[in-house]
Amino acid sequence: MTILTKKETAAQLKISLNTLTTLITAGKIAHIKLAARRIGVAQTDIDAYINANRHTGA
C-alpha cells in the first residue's frame, strides 16, 4: 500500500492543502494517522474518492 503525504495528495487531486484538510475533516477522504500531527492518505483511498466523485459528460 502506498501512503502519500497531504502535500502529495493535494497535488495529485489538484486541490489546495486547505481543501484537502476540509475533505479529510468532513470524512470524504479517509486518512491514516502516522504521528500526533502527521497524517497520510493511501493511494487506494485517493482512487476511491476520485471514482466516487467522477462526473461523466452526457
C-alpha positions, 0 to 999 in steps of 0.5 A: 500500500502506498501512503502519500503525504497531504502535500502529495495528495493535494497535488495529485487531486489538484486541490489546495492543502486547505481543501484537502484538510476540509475533505479529510475533516468532513470524512470524504477522504479517509486518512491514516494517522502516522504521528500526533500531527502527521497524517497520510492518505493511501493511494487506494483511498485517493482512487476511491474518492476520485471514482466516487466523485467522477462526473461523466459528460452526457 
